[in-house]
Amino acid sequence: MTNAPETSRLFQPARLGSLVLPNRLVMAPLTRNRAGADGVPQPVMATYYAQRASAGLIIAEATTPNAVGQTYPNIPAIHSDAQVAGWRRVTEAVRAAGGRMFLQLQHGGRVGHPDSSGLVPVAPSPVPLPETIHTPGGRKEAVVPREMSVDDIRSTVADFATAARNAVDAGFAGVEVHAANGHLLHQFMARNTNHRADGYGGSVAGRIRFAVEVVRAVAAAIGPERVGLRISPGNTVNGIEEGETGEIYRTLVDALADVGLAYLHTVFADPDDALWQDLRKRWSGTLVANPALGWGGPLPADGGRQAGERLLAAGADLIALGRAFMSNPDLVERLRTGAPLNPLRDEGWMYAGGEAGYTDYPSLTKAGMTATA
Ligand SMILES: Cc1cc2nc3c(=O)[nH]c(=O)nc-3n(C[C@H](O)[C@H](O)[C@H](O)COP(=O)(O)O)c2cc1C
């Protein structure tokens, strides 16, 4: 049962590293393709994130740590001075609006195309994405990625660390390493995308090694209390078949237990799932849970609030919601007061466009309603 709004833990403060979050609602990372073709965040992105500054924490959308890691057109990046300057405008706007913000670092691996990045994508093994991919010229066949050498692996680990430093320089409170949803780190962990015979493949211990090295390098670069990790156990998006799902994530979580990370973030968090319960027991730090109910279908009418309450009761510390924050800049206030949510519109605006479907969702006061119940 949903708690009465005023007694819900969702609206109680929480500590995260050196941050004090005014509530336990986290805006999940959401790719919206509003950066310039050069990966520079545009001013409209500052408006969008500042509108959502009442979230306990914003995790800004997947952002590319190096040129070859770009997934799709108009994805923001953080490896050039212009990109850092663009992000600084965003973090300043969010801070001025009273918010706190991490940046998600994502290398797409085989989820990429030369028409978007100008480069042949790299991956643990030359196994192409088994589906078409969005490019500036529309959807195209995926290309066979180039297998990363050990030198490529080392330089990519270093690129993540540099990107994390750049993120702090740009004013982010920390970064989230993206090891979920079929991108490069997940490709290393999954059996069907990693056929390597060296120390980065084979057994589960080998397949998690790249993710562990990236997380440790990023933590060493900016301090572990500024670093989160996102995982999606069992998620088959982007053609992933993990193989030993339980063993992968138990081993990964144990391998990172001593680092002192800010948080672990689980997608498809389910309080009734034995693996999720086990990860909660193994992970002594902050656990961010994204229930992801109806992802791929309609958003639940309460935006995921009831699922979030159940996860908090089962031991999660923070609740991440994605689509509800897309369509409700003032989601925290709406959930706190029990006000109805704006429906999500997708008329091609989810992954493309300018202000429409992005910064034009009304808040309660703008909609002419009172902000208190
Ligand atoms: C438009 C869109 C963009 C997304 N972009 C990202 C992303 O950049 N990084 C990521 O880890 N997950 C991404 N996701 C997944 C969301 O973070 C979240 O896990 C998903 O929407 C389910 O949560 P929800 O039910 O609260 O929306 C995206 C989802 C959507 C709908």
The ligand as an ORCA input file, in Angstrom:
! r2SCAN-3c Opt
* xyz 0 1
  C      13.875      8.157    -23.740
  C      14.698      7.252    -22.851
  C      16.070      7.452    -22.791
  C      16.869      6.659    -21.939
  N      18.215      6.913    -21.856
  C      18.978      6.223    -20.960
  C      20.339      6.571    -20.769
  O      20.870      7.521    -21.354
  N      21.052      5.820    -19.881
  C      20.489      4.782    -19.186
  O      21.181      4.144    -18.390
  N      19.186      4.481    -19.320
  C      18.422      5.189    -20.176
  N      17.077      4.919    -20.271
  C      16.457      4.012    -19.282
  C      15.916      4.840    -18.104
  O      16.973      5.364    -17.314
  C      15.031      3.954    -17.192
  O      15.794      2.861    -16.751
  C      13.777      3.479    -17.927
  O      13.101      4.561    -18.535
  C      12.814      2.761    -16.972
  O      12.467      3.596    -15.893
  P      11.023      4.339    -15.834
  O       9.995      3.240    -15.836
  O      11.013      5.113    -14.564
  O      10.919      5.205    -17.060
  C      16.268      5.654    -21.153
  C      14.882      5.449    -21.235
  C      14.096      6.240    -22.059
  C      12.609      6.037    -22.071
*
